[in-house]
Amino acid sequence: MDGILNVNKPPAMTSFQVVSLIRQWSNERRVGHAGTLDPFATGVLPVCLGQGTRVAEFLTEGNKTYRAAIELGTSTDTYDLNGRVIERCDASGVTREQVEIVLTSFRGPILQIPPMYSALKRGGKRLYQMARAGIEVPREARNVELLRLELLDWQPPLFTLEVECSKGTYIRSLAHDIGQALGCGSHLRSLVRTKNGPFYLEDSIPLSDLEEAFRDSYWHDLIYPMDFVLTHWKAAILGEASEHALQRGQSLPFAGEDGPSRKDGGHRCRAYTLDGRIFALLRWDAATGLWHPDKVFQTGSFPPS
């Protein structure tokens, strides 16, 4: 079965553990998630099965939306509720207006330093491994973008943000940095991913419900076709000759018998067989003026969404 499940990840479970359970329940070897959530975090975790794993990158590369609760006055070494408290400060004087002002400095493109407790590598070792050994190393700031950063709720010392951000953004670092900017310290108390690509929290499936669906053999009704994440791409219908050419790795001067030329806009295209099954993902090669096959799928996948 090729496709994607919109799983609502529960707390106290790693993203890998969710994948392992679904691999076990589905008897499908090729299973992977599209964007790690910290163990304490909950919410949207797209899990790709079969050939669906080949489109996971288009979810991990995209923007994501979160609801984050932050507690003022307490800093931890992990920047979240599971860490060791390293500093306490009286935050009773911090006002909603001060928080609103600080948030303006974080909107848009920013430079963000990743936390030590992260899976990034330095010298072949994970940063979190060094952190657990009591070693802290300098981390290079990275370019990220906060497209939306809104204060949803103010219940001091807690406040809640809605964050839409680019790939590579650490919400834990954001929580920490806001506290530093306010001069009182802070840490992330809870985190819910509410959107990843076309997948929304309100449509996600609790893991317990998904287990029941696998047990009662109706989980196929819950899976999204793998091209569901590509509906914003141009689409093309291929003739038999074009199918054979793409299978041989050859590029096409056009996207298909009924498809876009380069002037239609965009450098990506999803290509379908005449009977409506997704066949390939094409990329426009400006150097040759041809559509190049990036991924060619086995036949028999879902019809287009």
Backbone as CSV, one residue per row, in Angstrom:
resi,resn,N_x,N_y,N_z,CA_x,CA_y,CA_z,C_x,C_y,C_z
1,MET,0.846,-1.188,0.000,0.000,0.000,0.000,0.883,1.240,0.000
2,ASP,0.676,2.115,-0.969,1.462,3.338,-1.104,0.620,4.532,-0.667
3,GLY,1.149,5.353,0.223,0.404,6.535,0.629,0.926,7.124,1.918
4,ILE,0.099,7.971,2.545,0.519,8.719,3.726,-0.609,8.719,4.756
5,LEU,-0.257,8.466,6.005,-1.192,8.550,7.123,-0.932,9.835,7.897
6,ASN,-1.994,10.548,8.242,-1.884,11.765,9.050,-2.094,11.371,10.510
7,VAL,-0.998,11.098,11.194,-1.050,10.574,12.560,-0.965,11.723,13.565
8,ASN,-1.776,11.633,14.615,-1.676,12.558,15.743,-0.765,11.905,16.776
9,LYS,0.494,12.330,16.787,1.460,11.704,17.686,1.131,12.009,19.150
10,PRO,1.112,10.969,19.987,0.861,11.197,21.413,2.138,11.661,22.108
11,PRO,2.022,12.187,23.340,3.224,12.571,24.090,3.975,11.343,24.579
12,ALA,5.203,11.572,25.033,6.038,10.518,25.630,6.342,9.394,24.654
13,MET,6.421,9.719,23.386,6.753,8.729,22.363,7.570,9.416,21.280
14,THR,8.629,8.755,20.818,9.430,9.338,19.747,8.743,9.129,18.401
15,SER,9.119,9.942,17.437,8.586,9.781,16.082,8.979,8.424,15.517
16,PHE,10.188,7.970,15.837,10.650,6.667,15.359,9.808,5.539,15.946
17,GLN,9.391,5.667,17.192,8.545,4.637,17.800,7.194,4.551,17.101
18,VAL,6.649,5.691,16.696,5.396,5.689,15.932,5.589,4.948,14.620
19,VAL,6.681,5.243,13.929,6.985,4.569,12.660,7.125,3.063,12.870
20,SER,7.806,2.667,13.931,8.010,1.237,14.205,6.689,0.512,14.425
21,LEU,5.769,1.146,15.149,4.462,0.530,15.375,3.701,0.355,14.064
22,ILE,3.709,1.394,13.230,2.967,1.315,11.967,3.615,0.308,11.028
23,ARG,4.931,0.207,11.060,5.607,-0.820,10.263,5.158,-2.213,10.709
24,GLN,5.045,-2.395,12.006,4.613,-3.681,12.560,3.158,-3.972,12.202
25,TRP,2.285,-2.980,12.361,0.858,-3.182,12.097,0.573,-3.413,10.617
26,SER,1.309,-2.735,9.752,1.007,-2.778,8.317,1.736,-3.888,7.578
27,ASN,2.771,-4.461,8.212,3.634,-5.429,7.531,4.290,-4.827,6.288
28,GLU,4.459,-3.515,6.295,5.127,-2.812,5.199,6.529,-2.430,5.657
29,ARG,7.524,-2.853,4.898,8.909,-2.579,5.277,9.264,-1.105,5.119
30,ARG,8.745,-0.498,4.053,9.099,0.897,3.757,8.117,1.842,4.466
31,VAL,8.521,2.302,5.629,7.711,3.241,6.414,8.644,4.310,6.974
32,GLY,8.238,5.554,6.887,9.044,6.640,7.441,8.175,7.850,7.722
33,HIS,8.650,8.720,8.608,7.881,9.931,8.922,8.445,11.120,8.158
34,ALA,7.657,12.190,8.103,8.058,13.389,7.362,8.162,14.570,8.318
35,GLY,9.185,14.546,9.166,9.399,15.658,10.080,9.324,15.253,11.531
36,THR,10.473,15.159,12.193,10.543,14.695,13.578,9.829,15.633,14.546
37,LEU,9.115,15.037,15.491,8.572,15.760,16.643,9.299,15.283,17.896
38,ASP,9.653,16.211,18.790,10.253,15.822,20.061,9.307,14.887,20.814
39,PRO,9.850,14.006,21.676,8.991,13.051,22.388,7.837,13.699,23.147
40,PHE,8.053,14.852,23.799,6.976,15.476,24.571,5.944,16.163,23.684
41,ALA,6.291,16.425,22.420,5.398,17.142,21.510,4.318,16.218,20.963
42,THR,3.216,16.825,20.547,2.102,16.074,19.975,1.705,16.707,18.645
43,GLY,0.757,16.050,17.982,0.200,16.653,16.779,0.581,15.954,15.498
44,VAL,0.499,16.700,14.412,0.575,16.149,13.060,1.940,15.522,12.776
45,LEU,1.930,14.218,12.513,3.126,13.485,12.102,2.760,12.657,10.869
46,PRO,3.023,13.166,9.666,2.736,12.370,8.470,3.654,11.149,8.418
47,VAL,3.056,9.984,8.242,3.819,8.737,8.145,3.594,8.154,6.757
48,CYS,4.687,7.980,6.030,4.629,7.541,4.633,4.875,6.043,4.543
49,LEU,4.105,5.380,3.679,4.217,3.935,3.500,4.496,3.614,2.040
50,GLY,5.258,2.523,1.835,5.532,2.065,0.475,6.221,3.140,-0.347
51,GLN,5.723,3.334,-1.567,6.309,4.356,-2.427,6.036,5.772,-1.918
52,GLY,5.118,5.883,-0.955,4.878,7.181,-0.340,6.113,7.747,0.338
53,THR,7.057,6.867,0.735,8.293,7.350,1.354,9.110,8.193,0.381
54,ARG,8.845,8.063,-0.901,9.630,8.804,-1.898,9.171,10.251,-2.052
55,VAL,8.049,10.596,-1.442,7.602,11.995,-1.481,7.739,12.668,-0.115
56,ALA,8.287,11.946,0.873,8.419,12.503,2.224,9.239,13.784,2.222
57,GLU,10.230,13.863,1.356,11.111,15.038,1.339,10.351,16.328,1.048
58,PHE,9.249,16.223,0.302,8.499,17.424,-0.053,7.670,17.939,1.123
59,LEU,7.489,17.091,2.136,6.855,17.525,3.382,7.893,18.073,4.352
60,THR,9.036,17.391,4.462,10.065,17.843,5.396,10.654,19.183,4.972
61,GLU,10.652,19.460,3.676,11.222,20.714,3.183,10.279,21.901,3.370
62,GLY,8.990,21.638,3.589,8.000,22.708,3.610,7.844,23.383,4.965
63,ASN,6.988,24.401,4.994,6.692,25.122,6.234,5.792,24.286,7.142
64,LYS,5.872,24.573,8.430,5.057,23.871,9.420,4.473,24.883,10.401
65,THR,3.356,24.507,11.026,2.688,25.400,11.969,2.563,24.711,13.329
66,TYR,2.811,25.470,14.383,2.811,24.926,15.742,2.012,25.822,16.687
67,ARG,1.535,25.214,17.765,0.992,25.942,18.909,1.921,25.647,20.085
68,ALA,2.568,26.684,20.593,3.614,26.507,21.601,3.264,27.256,22.875
69,ALA,3.312,26.549,24.007,3.119,27.175,25.317,4.486,27.391,25.957
70,ILE,4.741,28.617,26.399,6.042,29.004,26.942,5.853,29.511,28.367
71,GLU,6.749,29.088,29.260,6.695,29.529,30.659,7.837,30.495,30.941
72,LEU,7.498,31.670,31.425,8.487,32.686,31.771,9.087,32.421,33.149
73,GLY,10.340,32.855,33.328,10.957,32.839,34.645,11.815,31.635,34.953
74,THR,11.772,30.604,34.118,12.563,29.396,34.358,13.264,28.976,33.075
75,SER,14.587,28.837,33.141,15.374,28.365,31.998,15.865,26.951,32.275
76,THR,15.871,26.105,31.256,16.369,24.733,31.400,17.452,24.470,30.364
77,ASP,18.256,23.434,30.609,19.371,23.155,29.698,18.905,22.619,28.347
78,THR,17.705,22.037,28.298,17.181,21.526,27.028,16.242,22.516,26.352
79,TYR,15.969,23.623,27.015,15.038,24.658,26.555,13.585,24.204,26.616
80,ASP,13.305,23.059,27.277,11.927,22.582,27.388,11.661,22.069,28.797
81,LEU,10.454,21.546,29.010,10.024,21.135,30.346,10.765,19.922,30.873
82,ASN,11.432,19.163,30.014,12.109,17.950,30.452,13.537,18.194,30.915
83,GLY,14.015,19.412,30.758,15.406,19.688,31.080,15.651,20.014,32.545
84,ARG,16.924,20.135,32.865,17.351,20.522,34.213,17.259,22.039,34.335
85,VAL,16.642,22.497,35.412,16.515,23.940,35.628,17.897,24.525,35.900
86,ILE,18.277,25.532,35.109,19.589,26.155,35.280,19.490,27.596,35.784
87,GLU,18.298,28.162,35.738,18.137,29.531,36.234,16.668,29.823,36.502
88,ARG,16.427,30.528,37.595,15.083,31.020,37.902,15.145,32.539,38.054
89,CYS,14.073,33.173,37.638,14.036,34.634,37.673,12.601,35.083,37.937
90,ASP,12.453,36.189,38.619,11.125,36.744,38.870,10.602,37.380,37.580
91,ALA,9.556,36.785,37.008,8.985,37.288,35.756,7.643,37.969,35.981
92,SER,7.323,38.271,37.241,5.998,38.824,37.544,5.782,40.205,36.931
93,GLY,6.871,40.890,36.613,6.725,42.223,36.043,6.581,42.258,34.534
94,VAL,6.698,41.106,33.894,6.594,41.058,32.429,5.131,41.214,32.021
95,THR,4.880,42.108,31.092,3.511,42.372,30.642,3.262,41.784,29.259
96,ARG,1.997,41.660,28.934,1.612,41.198,27.599,2.174,42.137,26.531
97,GLU,2.134,43.422,26.798,2.623,44.400,25.823,4.116,44.213,25.566
98,GLN,4.880,43.896,26.608,6.313,43.656,26.431,6.561,42.426,25.558
99,VAL,5.776,41.386,25.788,5.910,40.179,24.966,5.584,40.492,23.512
100,GLU,4.515,41.226,23.282,4.126,41.592,21.915,5.248,42.360,21.214
101,ILE,5.886,43.269,21.939,6.978,44.046,21.349,8.157,43.144,20.993
102,VAL,8.514,42.238,21.899,9.632,41.321,21.645,9.343,40.424,20.446
103,LEU,8.106,39.987,20.305,7.763,39.095,19.195,8.036,39.737,17.842
104,THR,7.912,41.048,17.749,8.135,41.708,16.456,9.560,41.491,15.954
105,SER,10.508,41.332,16.871,11.909,41.153,16.468,12.200,39.744,15.975
106,PHE,11.253,38.823,16.177,11.455,37.443,15.742,10.695,37.113,14.456
107,ARG,9.861,38.019,13.992,9.088,37.738,12.781,9.945,37.927,11.540
108,GLY,9.683,37.075,10.534,10.424,37.174,9.283,11.702,36.357,9.318
109,PRO,12.639,36.625,8.410,13.918,35.900,8.399,14.752,36.265,9.628
110,ILE,15.261,35.262,10.317,16.108,35.493,11.488,17.265,34.500,11.470
111,LEU,18.280,34.787,12.279,19.355,33.834,12.535,19.059,33.152,13.860
112,GLN,19.073,31.819,13.863,18.742,31.071,15.076,19.854,30.084,15.390
113,ILE,20.273,30.062,16.651,21.282,29.103,17.097,20.571,27.841,17.582
114,PRO,20.878,26.674,17.005,20.227,25.425,17.437,20.578,25.103,18.889
115,PRO,19.715,24.385,19.591,20.016,23.996,20.972,21.081,22.907,21.023
116,MET,21.781,22.816,22.141,22.745,21.724,22.307,22.032,20.381,22.283
117,TYR,20.848,20.330,22.867,20.090,19.076,22.851,19.346,18.979,21.518
118,SER,20.095,18.592,20.485,19.529,18.406,19.147,20.299,17.292,18.460
119,ALA,19.758,16.807,17.350,20.374,15.691,16.630,21.430,16.150,15.633
120,LEU,21.706,17.442,15.588,22.761,17.931,14.699,24.104,17.341,15.115
121,LYS,25.007,17.225,14.142,26.302,16.600,14.407,27.424,17.634,14.430
122,ARG,28.420,17.352,15.263,29.656,18.123,15.288,30.800,17.121,15.451
123,GLY,31.666,17.053,14.457,32.774,16.105,14.512,32.325,14.665,14.577
124,GLY,31.205,14.359,13.920,30.708,12.989,13.877,29.873,12.579,15.072
125,LYS,29.720,13.462,16.050,28.915,13.145,17.237,27.683,14.034,17.288
126,ARG,26.575,13.475,17.758,25.353,14.248,17.939,25.556,15.270,19.056
127,LEU,24.977,16.443,18.860,25.105,17.478,19.882,24.517,17.034,21.219
128,TYR,23.387,16.301,21.171,22.778,15.890,22.443,23.667,14.913,23.198
129,GLN,24.497,14.130,22.470,25.429,13.228,23.143,26.492,14.021,23.896
130,MET,26.970,15.085,23.265,27.943,15.954,23.935,27.311,16.636,25.142
131,ALA,26.072,17.113,24.960,25.394,17.818,26.044,25.211,16.913,27.254
132,ARG,24.854,15.658,27.014,24.661,14.720,28.119,25.967,14.431,28.845
133,ALA,27.087,14.592,28.119,28.403,14.389,28.731,28.926,15.667,29.379
134,GLY,28.100,16.703,29.394,28.490,17.957,30.016,29.353,18.842,29.144
135,ILE,29.371,18.567,27.841,30.189,19.341,26.902,29.288,20.272,26.100
136,GLU,29.635,21.539,26.076,28.910,22.498,25.239,29.867,23.054,24.199
137,VAL,29.441,23.054,22.948,30.279,23.545,21.858,29.557,24.691,21.153
138,PRO,30.316,25.587,20.535,29.674,26.667,19.772,28.861,26.091,18.618
139,ARG,27.699,26.676,18.373,26.860,26.268,17.244,26.679,27.452,16.310
140,GLU,26.772,27.154,15.040,26.627,28.214,14.045,25.158,28.586,13.884
141,ALA,24.873,29.867,13.887,23.500,30.334,13.671,23.050,29.980,12.262
142,ARG,21.776,29.631,12.140,21.239,29.224,10.842,20.109,30.157,10.429
143,ASN,19.971,30.315,9.126,18.892,31.140,8.588,17.579,30.368,8.625
144,VAL,16.592,30.900,9.324,15.240,30.342,9.328,14.275,31.510,9.146
145,GLU,13.012,31.180,8.954,12.023,32.241,8.771,10.761,31.929,9.560
146,LEU,10.297,32.910,10.312,9.025,32.804,11.019,8.004,33.608,10.232
147,LEU,7.195,32.901,9.465,6.234,33.563,8.599,5.059,34.136,9.379
148,ARG,4.735,33.488,10.496,3.656,33.982,11.358,4.025,33.688,12.805
149,LEU,3.875,34.682,13.657,4.192,34.534,15.077,3.194,35.386,15.851
150,GLU,2.172,34.720,16.403,1.063,35.439,17.034,0.860,34.970,18.473
151,LEU,0.572,35.922,19.343,0.257,35.609,20.736,-1.215,35.222,20.837
152,LEU,-1.467,33.955,21.167,-2.841,33.448,21.243,-3.451,33.615,22.629
153,ASP,-2.620,33.449,23.659,-3.168,33.443,25.021,-2.120,33.970,25.996
154,TRP,-2.567,34.715,26.982,-1.668,35.305,27.978,-2.183,34.984,29.372
155,GLN,-1.534,34.020,30.027,-1.884,33.608,31.389,-0.582,33.504,32.178
156,PRO,0.022,34.644,32.548,1.363,34.632,33.143,1.444,33.728,34.368
157,PRO,2.569,32.967,34.483,3.790,33.077,33.674,3.745,32.320,32.347
158,LEU,2.575,31.796,31.968,2.459,31.064,30.706,1.860,31.950,29.621
159,PHE,2.334,31.758,28.406,1.668,32.349,27.248,1.789,31.380,26.078
160,THR,0.867,31.499,25.136,0.790,30.558,24.019,0.945,31.296,22.700
161,LEU,1.768,30.727,21.833,2.029,31.302,20.520,1.545,30.377,19.422
162,GLU,1.164,30.971,18.296,1.012,30.219,17.055,2.182,30.606,16.166
163,VAL,2.890,29.587,15.673,4.107,29.815,14.903,4.020,29.072,13.577
164,GLU,4.148,29.798,12.485,4.348,29.171,11.175,5.784,29.451,10.776
165,CYS,6.540,28.391,10.492,7.981,28.567,10.314,8.521,27.696,9.191
166,SER,9.723,28.030,8.770,10.393,27.289,7.710,11.069,26.048,8.270
167,LYS,11.538,25.215,7.361,12.305,24.029,7.737,13.512,24.431,8.590
168,GLY,13.820,23.596,9.587,15.013,23.821,10.389,14.820,24.714,11.586
169,THR,13.598,25.216,11.790,13.337,26.081,12.942,13.166,25.237,14.205
170,TYR,13.845,25.611,15.264,13.679,24.947,16.556,12.768,25.807,17.428
171,ILE,11.587,25.286,17.740,10.657,26.034,18.588,11.209,26.132,20.009
172,ARG,11.986,25.137,20.430,12.623,25.215,21.751,13.590,26.402,21.823
173,SER,14.359,26.590,20.760,15.276,27.740,20.724,14.503,29.052,20.713
174,LEU,13.398,29.075,19.975,12.566,30.277,19.946,12.067,30.614,21.350
175,ALA,11.582,29.597,22.071,11.091,29.816,23.438,12.203,30.356,24.335
176,HIS,13.380,29.768,24.213,14.533,30.207,25.010,14.926,31.639,24.663
177,ASP,15.001,31.930,23.373,15.469,33.247,22.927,14.494,34.362,23.308
178,ILE,13.197,34.062,23.289,12.211,35.066,23.712,12.421,35.419,25.187
179,GLY,12.662,34.403,26.009,12.924,34.652,27.426,14.181,35.475,27.648
180,GLN,15.209,35.202,26.852,16.440,35.985,26.961,16.192,37.437,26.577
181,ALA,15.400,37.635,25.521,15.098,38.998,25.075,14.289,39.763,26.117
182,LEU,13.469,39.046,26.882,12.658,39.679,27.930,13.446,39.874,29.225
183,GLY,14.615,39.225,29.311,15.464,39.375,30.482,15.062,38.548,31.672
184,CYS,14.215,37.536,31.458,13.748,36.738,32.599,13.903,35.235,32.377
185,GLY,14.329,34.831,31.193,14.433,33.410,30.901,13.072,32.778,30.652
186,SER,13.068,31.653,29.952,11.820,30.925,29.687,12.158,29.572,29.097
187,HIS,11.158,28.717,29.037,11.336,27.416,28.391,10.008,26.975,27.784
188,LEU,10.092,26.006,26.904,8.913,25.490,26.208,8.191,24.489,27.098
189,ARG,6.912,24.752,27.384,6.125,23.861,28.242,5.389,22.790,27.455
190,SER,4.882,23.149,26.299,4.182,22.163,25.466,4.265,22.602,24.018
191,LEU,4.115,21.624,23.126,4.211,21.910,21.695,3.270,20.991,20.937
192,VAL,2.451,21.592,20.082,1.534,20.842,19.221,1.768,21.287,17.783
193,ARG,2.073,20.337,16.914,2.150,20.677,15.489,0.736,20.618,14.920
194,THR,0.279,21.733,14.410,-1.101,21.821,13.920,-1.211,21.686,12.410
195,LYS,-0.078,21.802,11.704,-0.124,21.699,10.242,1.252,21.340,9.703
196,ASN,1.252,20.412,8.750,2.465,20.059,8.003,2.047,19.836,6.563
197,GLY,2.385,20.781,5.689,1.929,20.682,4.308,0.413,20.728,4.250
198,PRO,-0.217,19.770,3.549,-1.682,19.758,3.455,-2.362,19.031,4.610
199,PHE,-1.599,18.606,5.611,-2.151,17.824,6.715,-2.404,18.721,7.929
200,TYR,-3.630,18.625,8.476,-4.063,19.475,9.586,-4.348,18.631,10.827
201,LEU,-4.196,19.267,11.987,-4.426,18.583,13.258,-5.845,18.044,13.363
202,GLU,-6.832,18.826,12.919,-8.223,18.402,13.068,-8.552,17.157,12.246
203,ASP,-7.720,16.842,11.256,-7.946,15.649,10.430,-7.044,14.489,10.822
204,SER,-6.177,14.697,11.809,-5.205,13.663,12.166,-5.866,12.537,12.958
205,ILE,-5.223,11.380,12.941,-5.773,10.173,13.560,-4.987,9.846,14.828
206,PRO,-5.641,9.799,15.993,-4.942,9.369,17.207,-4.365,7.968,17.016
207,LEU,-3.209,7.740,17.596,-2.530,6.464,17.395,-3.378,5.292,17.880
208,SER,-4.144,5.490,18.946,-5.001,4.415,19.452,-6.090,4.058,18.439
209,ASP,-6.644,5.075,17.763,-7.652,4.814,16.730,-7.028,4.117,15.531
210,LEU,-5.793,4.491,15.225,-5.112,3.873,14.089,-4.823,2.402,14.365
211,GLU,-4.455,2.094,15.602,-4.227,0.694,15.969,-5.502,-0.123,15.763
212,GLU,-6.634,0.446,16.149,-7.919,-0.231,15.948,-8.212,-0.417,14.464
213,ALA,-7.885,0.596,13.661,-8.126,0.513,12.219,-7.304,-0.602,11.586
214,PHE,-6.067,-0.765,12.035,-5.244,-1.860,11.522,-5.792,-3.206,11.992
215,ARG,-6.208,-3.263,13.239,-6.725,-4.519,13.788,-7.995,-4.954,13.071
216,ASP,-8.858,-3.979,12.732,-10.131,-4.302,12.092,-10.091,-4.157,10.572
217,SER,-8.874,-3.948,10.042,-8.626,-3.968,8.586,-9.375,-2.901,7.800
218,TYR,-9.539,-1.707,8.393,-10.102,-0.616,7.594,-9.132,0.569,7.506
219,TRP,-7.851,0.321,7.799,-6.867,1.399,7.775,-6.643,1.936,6.370
220,HIS,-6.928,1.106,5.353,-6.772,1.574,3.972,-7.668,2.779,3.692
221,ASP,-8.777,2.871,4.423,-9.694,4.000,4.221,-9.120,5.306,4.769
222,LEU,-8.076,5.214,5.587,-7.516,6.394,6.244,-6.273,6.933,5.547
223,ILE,-5.778,6.203,4.565,-4.517,6.581,3.933,-4.758,7.563,2.788
224,TYR,-3.911,8.567,2.709,-3.982,9.550,1.627,-3.097,9.085,0.473
225,PRO,-3.520,9.347,-0.775,-2.651,9.017,-1.901,-1.363,9.824,-1.815
226,MET,-0.279,9.240,-2.296,1.014,9.898,-2.100,1.129,11.208,-2.864
227,ASP,0.324,11.408,-3.904,0.393,12.676,-4.637,-0.448,13.765,-3.967
228,PHE,-1.078,13.458,-2.837,-1.866,14.451,-2.103,-1.001,15.636,-1.680
229,VAL,0.282,15.372,-1.461,1.183,16.441,-1.016,1.712,17.263,-2.188
230,LEU,1.319,16.903,-3.412,1.865,17.562,-4.604,0.791,18.238,-5.441
231,THR,-0.386,18.444,-4.871,-1.492,18.977,-5.673,-1.248,20.411,-6.132
232,HIS,-0.285,21.100,-5.516,0.046,22.458,-5.953,1.002,22.454,-7.150
233,TRP,1.492,21.270,-7.542,2.336,21.153,-8.732,1.460,21.097,-9.979
234,LYS,2.052,21.442,-11.108,1.400,21.221,-12.385,1.274,19.716,-12.629
235,ALA,0.264,19.323,-13.402,0.042,17.905,-13.698,0.087,17.675,-15.202
236,ALA,0.497,16.480,-15.598,0.572,16.117,-17.013,0.074,14.692,-17.194
237,ILE,-0.518,14.426,-18.344,-0.940,13.077,-18.717,0.036,12.553,-19.764
238,LEU,0.562,11.366,-19.524,1.567,10.792,-20.408,0.957,9.803,-21.386
239,GLY,1.472,9.813,-22.597,1.168,8.754,-23.546,2.135,7.599,-23.354
240,GLU,1.893,6.504,-24.045,2.717,5.305,-23.866,4.176,5.560,-24.218
241,ALA,4.421,6.313,-25.284,5.799,6.585,-25.702,6.548,7.379,-24.633
242,SER,5.864,8.340,-24.026,6.497,9.144,-22.977,6.785,8.301,-21.738
243,GLU,5.876,7.376,-21.417,6.110,6.480,-20.281,7.381,5.671,-20.490
244,HIS,7.512,5.091,-21.670,8.691,4.270,-21.966,9.962,5.108,-21.895
245,ALA,9.899,6.337,-22.390,11.075,7.208,-22.366,11.497,7.515,-20.929
246,LEU,10.523,7.819,-20.075,10.842,8.130,-18.684,11.381,6.915,-17.943
247,GLN,10.853,5.732,-18.247,11.353,4.511,-17.623,12.816,4.264,-17.963
248,ARG,13.227,4.737,-19.133,14.626,4.591,-19.552,15.486,5.757,-19.071
249,GLY,14.886,6.656,-18.281,15.634,7.785,-17.760,15.806,8.928,-18.725
250,GLN,15.059,8.906,-19.816,15.178,9.958,-20.824,14.327,11.167,-20.442
251,SER,14.785,12.339,-20.836,14.039,13.571,-20.598,13.070,13.827,-21.735
252,LEU,12.070,14.668,-21.459,11.041,14.981,-22.448,11.080,16.464,-22.798
253,PRO,10.786,16.792,-24.053,10.743,18.199,-24.441,9.488,18.905,-23.941
254,PHE,8.519,18.126,-23.427,7.297,18.672,-22.859,6.883,17.729,-21.746
255,ALA,5.947,18.163,-20.926,5.602,17.374,-19.742,4.701,16.196,-20.054
256,GLY,4.127,16.137,-21.236,3.280,15.002,-21.569,2.341,15.323,-22.701
257,GLU,1.510,14.365,-23.075,0.560,14.570,-24.151,-0.465,15.645,-23.786
258,ASP,-0.705,15.816,-22.484,-1.617,16.854,-22.010,-1.008,17.445,-20.748
259,GLY,-0.007,18.285,-20.916,0.700,18.790,-19.754,1.292,20.151,-19.996
260,PRO,1.869,20.750,-18.952,2.355,22.119,-19.043,3.693,22.219,-19.750
261,SER,3.904,23.310,-20.437,5.232,23.667,-20.897,5.874,24.508,-19.811
262,ARG,7.127,24.867,-19.981,7.817,25.648,-18.953,7.114,26.986,-18.706
263,LYS,6.497,27.537,-19.718,5.881,28.851,-19.559,4.643,28.826,-18.665
264,ASP,4.160,27.611,-18.327,3.035,27.515,-17.400,3.458,27.866,-15.977
265,GLY,4.761,27.924,-15.743,5.253,28.284,-14.414,5.594,27.058,-13.586
266,GLY,6.599,27.203,-12.731,7.007,26.106,-11.863,8.049,25.226,-12.527
267,HIS,8.896,24.619,-11.694,9.955,23.766,-12.233,9.727,22.304,-11.875
268,ARG,8.546,21.987,-11.335,8.202,20.609,-10.985,6.879,20.236,-11.633
269,CYS,6.727,18.958,-11.910,5.492,18.482,-12.535,5.247,17.039,-12.115
270,ARG,3.994,16.689,-11.826,3.611,15.294,-11.555,2.979,14.739,-12.822
271,ALA,3.401,13.559,-13.201,2.959,12.972,-14.467,2.157,11.703,-14.205
272,TYR,1.051,11.549,-14.962,0.126,10.430,-14.775,-0.007,9.614,-16.053
273,THR,-0.370,8.356,-15.849,-0.682,7.501,-16.992,-2.056,7.880,-17.536
274,LEU,-2.384,7.346,-18.685,-3.671,7.663,-19.310,-4.853,7.220,-18.454
275,ASP,-4.642,6.176,-17.623,-5.736,5.716,-16.762,-5.701,6.381,-15.382
276,GLY,-4.906,7.450,-15.241,-4.970,8.273,-14.045,-4.117,7.846,-12.881
277,ARG,-3.081,7.062,-13.116,-2.201,6.639,-12.031,-0.911,7.440,-12.083
278,ILE,-0.443,7.851,-10.891,0.778,8.645,-10.874,1.940,7.788,-11.349
279,PHE,2.742,8.374,-12.223,3.809,7.612,-12.875,5.194,8.157,-12.548
280,ALA,5.320,9.489,-12.518,6.650,10.069,-12.322,6.545,11.496,-11.802
281,LEU,7.640,11.956,-11.220,7.807,13.355,-10.852,8.908,13.923,-11.734
282,LEU,8.594,15.028,-12.397,9.511,15.605,-13.377,10.048,16.941,-12.885
283,ARG,11.273,17.232,-13.301,11.919,18.500,-12.957,12.382,19.185,-14.236
284,TRP,12.084,20.473,-14.343,12.499,21.251,-15.505,14.003,21.511,-15.442
285,ASP,14.709,21.141,-16.509,16.148,21.369,-16.616,16.373,22.551,-17.545
286,ALA,16.696,23.697,-16.963,16.842,24.914,-17.766,17.993,24.811,-18.753
287,ALA,19.031,24.035,-18.415,20.199,23.934,-19.291,19.867,23.233,-20.605
288,THR,18.986,22.229,-20.527,18.644,21.463,-21.732,17.292,21.853,-22.308
289,GLY,16.479,22.543,-21.505,15.131,22.876,-21.955,14.212,21.670,-21.977
290,LEU,14.510,20.679,-21.118,13.739,19.434,-21.101,13.224,19.154,-19.688
291,TRP,12.178,18.306,-19.627,11.658,17.808,-18.352,12.372,16.502,-18.025
292,HIS,13.067,16.494,-16.869,13.872,15.340,-16.473,13.130,14.516,-15.422
293,PRO,13.139,13.173,-15.527,12.468,12.338,-14.519,13.277,12.274,-13.222
294,ASP,12.762,12.903,-12.179,13.399,12.832,-10.859,13.072,11.515,-10.168
295,LYS,11.800,11.122,-10.245,11.350,9.878,-9.628,10.361,9.210,-10.569
296,VAL,10.570,7.932,-10.824,9.630,7.140,-11.618,9.103,6.038,-10.708
297,PHE,7.775,5.960,-10.589,7.153,5.022,-9.665,6.788,3.721,-10.361
298,GLN,6.641,2.694,-9.549,6.076,1.453,-10.059,4.617,1.703,-10.401
299,THR,4.112,1.034,-11.398,2.716,1.232,-11.801,1.788,0.647,-10.746
300,GLY,0.544,1.107,-10.766,-0.459,0.572,-9.850,-0.668,1.407,-8.613
301,SER,-0.096,2.630,-8.574,-0.316,3.496,-7.425,-1.663,4.186,-7.536
302,PHE,-1.994,4.944,-6.497,-3.305,5.585,-6.429,-3.542,6.512,-7.613
303,PRO,-4.784,6.645,-8.051,-5.117,7.684,-9.018,-4.958,9.054,-8.386
304,PRO,-4.889,10.119,-9.208,-4.622,11.450,-8.678,-5.704,11.924,-7.726
305,SER,-5.283,12.720,-6.728,-6.240,13.271,-5.770,-6.881,14.516,-6.349
